Amino acid sequence: MADPTAPLWMLSSSPHAHEGSSVRRIMIDVLIALLPAFAVAVAVFGLDAIRLVTVCVASCLLAEFGARKLMGRNAGIDDFSAAVTGVLLAFNLPPALPTWMAVLGSVFAIVVVKQLFGGIGYNIFNPALCARVFLLISFPVAMTTWAPWDAVTTATPLGAWKTAWAAGAAPAHFAATYPLGSLFLGNQLGSLGEVSELALLLGGLYLLARRVIYWEIPVFYLATVAGFAAILYAIDPVTNLSPLYHLATGGLFLGAFFMATDMVTSPVTRVGQMVYGVGLGLLTLVIRRWGGYPEGVSFAILILNAFSPLIDKFIQPRTFGHAKKKPA
């Protein structure tokens, strides 16, 4: 007769230890990390920032619940992944975007990009960025209309530089018009979540400290952008922005810390993440410099999302206990 007090031994496949985190815990950490950028967005854009974030989060949660219900899946939304998608989508939208467009983008992100592919963990592309590109292609005027505090429509710093470059040369007074320190702190036009690199950096450091993300993707992404920009600037400083301006403008920090590091759509190996970051940096600068849009972060991340499985296929760690194969 078996001893009822004896420990129960179970045979199962690895992993045998759990480090304690969960999808819910990770998503809560991401939301906490986004708070500084949200605070800056409210300070700069006022009620529009609150409106868009509230609408996008609510729409994403409702779309997630409805889609999962219709598909016969567990309709729970308490893992907060839909809420993170909603905040990130709102952070990629101009402050004056009509509410109905934000709702449409939210539904597209959750239903088409996430749930139709199988839900969290199965989507190939980042839902928030796919929704942003969908809205950008569908409503280009609304998605590129920037209204500052005095409600007079003008261009973002990258847009102003791209327009001037297309006309023949970047403006000589660019540094005076857009002081570097002011841009870094948040005194610039753009989408809700990209105006303050300092706020995004604080959030990114929090995610690194919590081990929600690893350093390889953001560091190699930002370093590649800076390095490529330095080469272009050394070749022609008249028509090219300095590396610091490329780092301080646009959605680079938002993409590097919060979207390129998405665990579902990025490589799983550390070396693969380095390659991924380098590819992101090169593509971002190519699109910024020679593409039709002044910003290339969204397109670069989505393109590299498609190559992420190939990176994982060809960059694999050596299996423990097996020697590296020697060429015949």
GUGU-278741 format. One record per residue (C-alpha): x, y, z. Coordinates in nm, 4 decimals. Example, Ala and Ser with C-alpha at 12.3 -4.5 7.8 and 13.67 -1.06 7.14 Angstrom:
<east:1.2300; north:-0.4500; up:0.7800>
<east:1.3670; north:-0.1060; up:0.7140>
***
This chain:
<east:0.0000; north:0.0000; up:0.0000>
<east:0.1386; north:0.3388; up:-0.1022>
<east:0.2289; north:0.5834; up:0.1667>
<east:-0.0212; north:0.8754; up:0.1383>
<east:0.2351; north:1.1123; up:0.2932>
<east:0.5026; north:1.0368; up:0.0320>
<east:0.5750; north:1.3129; up:-0.2217>
<east:0.4020; north:1.2816; up:-0.5585>
<east:0.6538; north:1.2430; up:-0.8404>
<east:0.5453; north:1.3638; up:-1.1828>
<east:0.7140; north:1.2973; up:-1.5164>
<east:0.6932; north:1.5904; up:-1.7574>
<east:0.8916; north:1.7593; up:-2.0302>
<east:1.1027; north:2.0678; up:-1.9690>
<east:1.1007; north:2.3369; up:-1.8531>
<east:1.0803; north:2.2148; up:-1.4937>
<east:1.1187; north:2.5525; up:-1.3255>
<east:0.9124; north:2.8671; up:-1.3678>
<east:1.0644; north:3.2076; up:-1.3057>
<east:0.7361; north:3.3444; up:-1.1743>
<east:0.6182; north:3.5872; up:-1.4395>
<east:0.2987; north:3.5596; up:-1.6416>
<east:0.1426; north:3.7314; up:-1.9400>
<east:-0.0700; north:3.9368; up:-1.7020>
<east:0.2306; north:4.0422; up:-1.4931>
<east:0.4324; north:4.1331; up:-1.8026>
<east:0.1505; north:4.3400; up:-1.9507>
<east:0.1018; north:4.5268; up:-1.6242>
<east:0.4727; north:4.6102; up:-1.6251>
<east:0.4440; north:4.7421; up:-1.9818>
<east:0.1490; north:4.9601; up:-1.8854>
<east:0.3438; north:5.0972; up:-1.5883>
<east:0.6414; north:5.1682; up:-1.8155>
<east:0.4165; north:5.3654; up:-2.0510>
<east:0.2892; north:5.5965; up:-1.7765>
<east:0.5678; north:5.8603; up:-1.8072>
<east:0.5058; north:5.8960; up:-2.1820>
<east:0.1312; north:5.9154; up:-2.1202>
<east:0.1829; north:6.1902; up:-1.8631>
<east:0.3874; north:6.3916; up:-2.1146>
<east:0.1241; north:6.3326; up:-2.3847>
<east:-0.1475; north:6.4694; up:-2.1551>
<east:0.0687; north:6.7693; up:-2.0675>
<east:0.1380; north:6.8444; up:-2.4343>
<east:-0.1887; north:6.7474; up:-2.6061>
<east:-0.4402; north:6.7743; up:-2.3222>
<east:-0.7788; north:6.6038; up:-2.3499>
<east:-0.7022; north:6.4596; up:-2.6938>
<east:-0.4422; north:6.2323; up:-2.5368>
<east:-0.6909; north:6.1077; up:-2.2769>
<east:-0.9601; north:6.0664; up:-2.5436>
<east:-0.7498; north:5.8576; up:-2.7805>
<east:-0.5982; north:5.6337; up:-2.5134>
<east:-0.9381; north:5.5717; up:-2.3533>
<east:-1.1084; north:5.5013; up:-2.6865>
<east:-0.8331; north:5.2701; up:-2.8128>
<east:-0.8078; north:5.0695; up:-2.4897>
<east:-1.1852; north:5.0320; up:-2.4564>
<east:-1.2241; north:4.9361; up:-2.8237>
<east:-0.9423; north:4.6805; up:-2.8056>
<east:-1.0876; north:4.5193; up:-2.4925>
<east:-1.4379; north:4.4994; up:-2.6424>
<east:-1.3040; north:4.3681; up:-2.9741>
<east:-1.0987; north:4.1034; up:-2.7926>
<east:-1.3955; north:3.9919; up:-2.5846>
<east:-1.6318; north:3.9814; up:-2.8824>
<east:-1.3896; north:3.8085; up:-3.1198>
<east:-1.2977; north:3.5386; up:-2.8710>
<east:-1.6640; north:3.4844; up:-2.7857>
<east:-1.7598; north:3.4419; up:-3.1527>
<east:-1.4654; north:3.2065; up:-3.2117>
<east:-1.5633; north:2.9849; up:-2.9199>
<east:-1.2544; north:3.0640; up:-2.7162>
<east:-1.2183; north:3.1714; up:-2.3574>
<east:-1.3505; north:3.5277; up:-2.3711>
<east:-1.1367; north:3.6481; up:-2.0808>
<east:-0.9561; north:3.9790; up:-2.1249>
<east:-0.7851; north:3.9918; up:-1.7867>
<east:-0.4336; north:3.9320; up:-1.9222>
<east:-0.4243; north:4.3028; up:-2.0240>
<east:-0.2636; north:4.2258; up:-2.3610>
<east:-0.5493; north:4.4008; up:-2.5433>
<east:-0.5080; north:4.7029; up:-2.3155>
<east:-0.1380; north:4.7233; up:-2.4046>
<east:-0.2268; north:4.7058; up:-2.7744>
<east:-0.4749; north:4.9880; up:-2.7235>
<east:-0.2235; north:5.2144; up:-2.5490>
<east:0.0490; north:5.1460; up:-2.8064>
<east:-0.1919; north:5.2132; up:-3.0925>
<east:-0.3021; north:5.5414; up:-2.9336>
<east:0.0636; north:5.6360; up:-2.8876>
<east:0.1098; north:5.5941; up:-3.2648>
<east:-0.1781; north:5.8246; up:-3.3587>
<east:-0.1835; north:6.2022; up:-3.4141>
<east:-0.3704; north:6.3812; up:-3.1339>
<east:-0.6445; north:6.5237; up:-3.3557>
<east:-0.7410; north:6.1918; up:-3.5176>
<east:-1.1206; north:6.1432; up:-3.5225>
<east:-1.2549; north:5.9014; up:-3.2642>
<east:-1.4181; north:5.6696; up:-3.5179>
<east:-1.0843; north:5.6149; up:-3.6934>
<east:-0.9242; north:5.5193; up:-3.3623>
<east:-1.2052; north:5.2686; up:-3.3043>
<east:-1.1605; north:5.1251; up:-3.6545>
<east:-0.7859; north:5.0865; up:-3.6027>
<east:-0.8386; north:4.9178; up:-3.2663>
<east:-1.0805; north:4.6625; up:-3.4100>
<east:-0.8436; north:4.5933; up:-3.6992>
<east:-0.5529; north:4.5386; up:-3.4599>
<east:-0.7366; north:4.2908; up:-3.2388>
<east:-0.9657; north:4.1062; up:-3.4786>
<east:-0.7636; north:4.0925; up:-3.8007>
<east:-0.4019; north:4.0987; up:-3.6833>
<east:-0.4327; north:3.9164; up:-3.3512>
<east:-0.7395; north:3.6925; up:-3.3155>
<east:-0.7665; north:3.5690; up:-3.6757>
<east:-0.4112; north:3.4418; up:-3.6426>
<east:-0.4979; north:3.2522; up:-3.3246>
<east:-0.4726; north:3.5088; up:-3.0471>
<east:-0.1839; north:3.6101; up:-2.8265>
<east:0.1347; north:3.4205; up:-2.9045>
<east:0.0312; north:3.3376; up:-3.2619>
<east:0.0193; north:3.6742; up:-3.4378>
<east:0.2972; north:3.7231; up:-3.6904>
<east:0.2985; north:4.1014; up:-3.6865>
<east:0.2709; north:4.3606; up:-3.4123>
<east:-0.1035; north:4.4440; up:-3.3917>
<east:-0.0652; north:4.8103; up:-3.2942>
<east:0.1802; north:4.8845; up:-3.5748>
<east:-0.0282; north:4.6974; up:-3.8316>
<east:-0.3272; north:4.9068; up:-3.7296>
<east:-0.1209; north:5.2254; up:-3.7577>
<east:-0.0068; north:5.1373; up:-4.1101>
<east:-0.3638; north:5.0368; up:-4.2022>
<east:-0.4908; north:5.3778; up:-4.0898>
<east:-0.1975; north:5.5580; up:-4.2547>
<east:-0.2721; north:5.3977; up:-4.5907>
<east:-0.6498; north:5.4375; up:-4.5573>
<east:-0.6548; north:5.7930; up:-4.4184>
<east:-0.3199; north:5.9542; up:-4.5071>
<east:-0.4338; north:6.3126; up:-4.4501>
<east:-0.5815; north:6.2503; up:-4.1050>
<east:-0.2806; north:6.0403; up:-4.0028>
<east:-0.0298; north:6.3090; up:-4.1051>
<east:-0.2081; north:6.6180; up:-3.9722>
<east:-0.0302; north:6.7614; up:-3.6712>
<east:-0.1892; north:7.0435; up:-3.4738>
<east:0.0212; north:7.2069; up:-3.1986>
<east:-0.1000; north:7.4018; up:-2.9007>
<east:-0.2148; north:7.6989; up:-3.1090>
<east:-0.4136; north:7.4618; up:-3.3369>
<east:-0.2187; north:7.5710; up:-3.6469>
<east:-0.1283; north:7.2691; up:-3.8570>
<east:0.2434; north:7.2236; up:-3.9159>
<east:0.4990; north:6.9463; up:-3.9713>
<east:0.6872; north:6.7223; up:-3.7334>
<east:1.0651; north:6.7782; up:-3.7116>
<east:1.1325; north:6.4770; up:-3.9366>
<east:0.8624; north:6.5917; up:-4.1773>
<east:1.0101; north:6.9409; up:-4.1973>
<east:1.3570; north:6.7982; up:-4.2616>
<east:1.2268; north:6.5546; up:-4.5275>
<east:1.0361; north:6.8290; up:-4.7089>
<east:1.3402; north:7.0564; up:-4.7095>
<east:1.5677; north:6.7742; up:-4.8244>
<east:1.3327; north:6.6898; up:-5.1113>
<east:1.3476; north:7.0552; up:-5.2136>
<east:1.7251; north:7.0427; up:-5.2361>
<east:1.8766; north:7.0826; up:-4.8903>
<east:1.7897; north:7.0654; up:-4.5248>
<east:1.7333; north:7.4065; up:-4.3652>
<east:2.0497; north:7.5579; up:-4.2235>
<east:1.8589; north:7.6826; up:-3.9206>
<east:1.7275; north:7.3362; up:-3.8282>
<east:1.9241; north:7.3264; up:-3.5017>
<east:1.7920; north:7.6676; up:-3.4034>
<east:1.4336; north:7.5819; up:-3.4970>
<east:1.4402; north:7.2476; up:-3.3182>
<east:1.6765; north:7.2618; up:-3.0162>
<east:1.8062; north:6.9141; up:-2.9380>
<east:1.7413; north:6.9318; up:-2.5643>
<east:1.3879; north:7.0521; up:-2.6194>
<east:1.3156; north:6.7640; up:-2.8568>
<east:1.4512; north:6.5089; up:-2.6107>
<east:1.2326; north:6.6395; up:-2.3291>
<east:0.9131; north:6.6471; up:-2.5325>
<east:0.8733; north:6.9863; up:-2.6981>
<east:0.7924; north:6.8577; up:-3.0476>
<east:0.4992; north:6.7576; up:-3.2625>
<east:0.4259; north:6.3972; up:-3.3444>
<east:0.2140; north:6.1048; up:-3.2390>
<east:0.0965; north:6.0911; up:-2.8788>
<east:0.3685; north:5.8651; up:-2.7477>
<east:0.6732; north:5.9823; up:-2.9377>
<east:0.7138; north:6.3418; up:-2.8214>
<east:0.9402; north:6.2758; up:-2.5211>
<east:1.2417; north:6.0468; up:-2.5584>
<east:1.3222; north:6.1009; up:-2.1906>
<east:0.9851; north:5.9600; up:-2.0801>
<east:1.0211; north:5.6625; up:-2.3131>
<east:1.3766; north:5.6009; up:-2.1931>
<east:1.2567; north:5.5922; up:-1.8313>
<east:0.9909; north:5.3389; up:-1.9276>
<east:1.2425; north:5.1313; up:-2.1220>
<east:1.4838; north:5.1227; up:-1.8292>
<east:1.1987; north:5.0052; up:-1.6069>
<east:1.1261; north:4.7172; up:-1.8463>
<east:1.4947; north:4.6250; up:-1.8533>
<east:1.5140; north:4.6320; up:-1.4738>
<east:1.2057; north:4.4106; up:-1.4521>
<east:1.3552; north:4.1764; up:-1.7148>
<east:1.0464; north:4.2128; up:-1.9299>
<east:1.2726; north:4.2903; up:-2.2258>
<east:1.6395; north:4.2263; up:-2.2974>
<east:1.8928; north:4.4920; up:-2.3922>
<east:2.0013; north:4.3465; up:-2.7254>
<east:1.7183; north:4.4746; up:-2.9471>
<east:1.6941; north:4.8359; up:-2.8236>
<east:2.0713; north:4.8814; up:-2.7904>
<east:2.1573; north:4.7389; up:-3.1334>
<east:1.8616; north:4.9201; up:-3.2899>
<east:1.9553; north:5.2605; up:-3.1514>
<east:2.3293; north:5.2055; up:-3.2056>
<east:2.2745; north:5.1093; up:-3.5708>
<east:2.0586; north:5.4162; up:-3.6334>
<east:2.3219; north:5.6376; up:-3.4704>
<east:2.6088; north:5.4713; up:-3.6572>
<east:2.4408; north:5.4815; up:-3.9983>
<east:2.3302; north:5.8418; up:-3.9410>
<east:2.6880; north:5.9362; up:-3.8408>
<east:2.8202; north:5.7975; up:-4.1698>
<east:2.5621; north:5.9894; up:-4.3735>
<east:2.6249; north:6.3064; up:-4.1732>
<east:3.0011; north:6.2758; up:-4.2248>
<east:2.9495; north:6.2386; up:-4.5999>
<east:2.7093; north:6.5332; up:-4.6317>
<east:2.6240; north:6.7359; up:-4.3193>
<east:2.4108; north:6.9796; up:-4.5211>
<east:2.1337; north:6.7412; up:-4.6250>
<east:2.1633; north:6.4839; up:-4.3464>
<east:2.0613; north:6.5103; up:-3.9829>
<east:2.3161; north:6.4400; up:-3.7124>
<east:2.2868; north:6.1103; up:-3.5212>
<east:2.1565; north:6.2891; up:-3.2121>
<east:1.8679; north:6.4425; up:-3.4068>
<east:1.7757; north:6.1042; up:-3.5509>
<east:1.7676; north:5.9630; up:-3.1980>
<east:1.5699; north:6.2536; up:-3.0511>
<east:1.2962; north:6.2752; up:-3.3154>
<east:1.0197; north:6.0482; up:-3.4353>
<east:0.9061; north:5.7212; up:-3.2849>
<east:1.2488; north:5.5606; up:-3.2537>
<east:1.2517; north:5.5189; up:-2.8744>
<east:0.8870; north:5.4082; up:-2.8698>
<east:0.9629; north:5.1443; up:-3.1306>
<east:1.2965; north:5.0343; up:-2.9849>
<east:1.1755; north:4.9746; up:-2.6288>
<east:0.8064; north:4.8935; up:-2.6601>
<east:0.7305; north:4.7423; up:-3.0017>
<east:1.0445; north:4.5930; up:-3.1523>
<east:1.0885; north:4.3982; up:-2.8262>
<east:0.7480; north:4.2304; up:-2.8542>
<east:0.8249; north:3.8747; up:-2.7446>
<east:0.5809; north:3.7212; up:-2.9934>
<east:0.7125; north:3.8871; up:-3.3090>
<east:1.0861; north:3.9168; up:-3.2320>
<east:1.3606; north:3.6493; up:-3.2375>
<east:1.4069; north:3.4316; up:-2.9295>
<east:1.7863; north:3.3959; up:-2.9288>
<east:2.0126; north:3.6703; up:-2.7978>
<east:2.2302; north:3.6685; up:-3.1129>
<east:1.9164; north:3.6695; up:-3.3255>
<east:1.7950; north:3.9758; up:-3.1373>
<east:2.1220; north:4.1527; up:-3.2150>
<east:2.0816; north:4.0786; up:-3.5862>
<east:1.7192; north:4.1881; up:-3.5619>
<east:1.8194; north:4.5195; up:-3.4022>
<east:2.0809; north:4.5898; up:-3.6700>
<east:1.8274; north:4.5185; up:-3.9440>
<east:1.5756; north:4.7505; up:-3.7808>
<east:1.8280; north:5.0324; up:-3.7608>
<east:1.9356; north:5.0004; up:-4.1228>
<east:1.5783; north:4.9866; up:-4.2552>
<east:1.4650; north:5.2788; up:-4.0410>
<east:1.7397; north:5.5048; up:-4.1747>
<east:1.6884; north:5.3899; up:-4.5345>
<east:1.3176; north:5.4774; up:-4.5150>
<east:1.3811; north:5.8069; up:-4.3357>
<east:1.6448; north:5.9132; up:-4.5858>
<east:1.5186; north:5.7775; up:-4.9173>
<east:1.1627; north:5.6544; up:-4.8573>
<east:0.8373; north:5.8331; up:-4.9236>
<east:0.7586; north:5.8769; up:-4.5532>
<east:0.9602; north:6.0868; up:-4.3082>
<east:0.9440; north:5.8119; up:-4.0439>
<east:1.0456; north:5.4511; up:-4.0979>
<east:1.0108; north:5.2877; up:-3.7549>
<east:0.6700; north:5.1246; up:-3.8095>
<east:0.7548; north:4.9869; up:-4.1528>
<east:1.0969; north:4.8630; up:-4.0399>
<east:0.9512; north:4.6705; up:-3.7454>
<east:0.6742; north:4.5119; up:-3.9526>
<east:0.9188; north:4.4063; up:-4.2246>
<east:1.1558; north:4.2531; up:-3.9688>
<east:0.8576; north:4.0807; up:-3.8002>
<east:0.8232; north:3.8814; up:-4.1222>
<east:1.1905; north:3.7828; up:-4.1112>
<east:1.1922; north:3.6929; up:-3.7421>
<east:1.1176; north:3.3202; up:-3.8025>
<east:1.4029; north:3.3027; up:-4.0548>
<east:1.6409; north:3.4615; up:-3.8062>
<east:1.5388; north:3.2002; up:-3.5486>
<east:1.5833; north:2.9255; up:-3.8081>
<east:1.9390; north:3.0157; up:-3.9046>
<east:2.0653; north:3.1499; up:-3.5720>
<east:2.0239; north:2.8770; up:-3.3154>
<east:2.2197; north:2.8061; up:-2.9967>
<east:2.4221; north:2.4884; up:-2.9720>
<east:2.2220; north:2.2084; up:-2.8149>
<east:2.3570; north:2.1252; up:-2.4697>
<east:2.5666; north:1.8092; up:-2.4797>
<east:2.6275; north:1.8172; up:-2.8558>
<east:2.9498; north:1.9275; up:-3.0208>
<east:2.9442; north:2.1687; up:-3.3106>
<east:2.9422; north:1.9842; up:-3.6424>
<east:3.2654; north:2.0094; up:-3.8367>
<east:3.2556; north:2.0522; up:-4.2162>
<east:3.3202; north:1.7337; up:-4.4081>
***
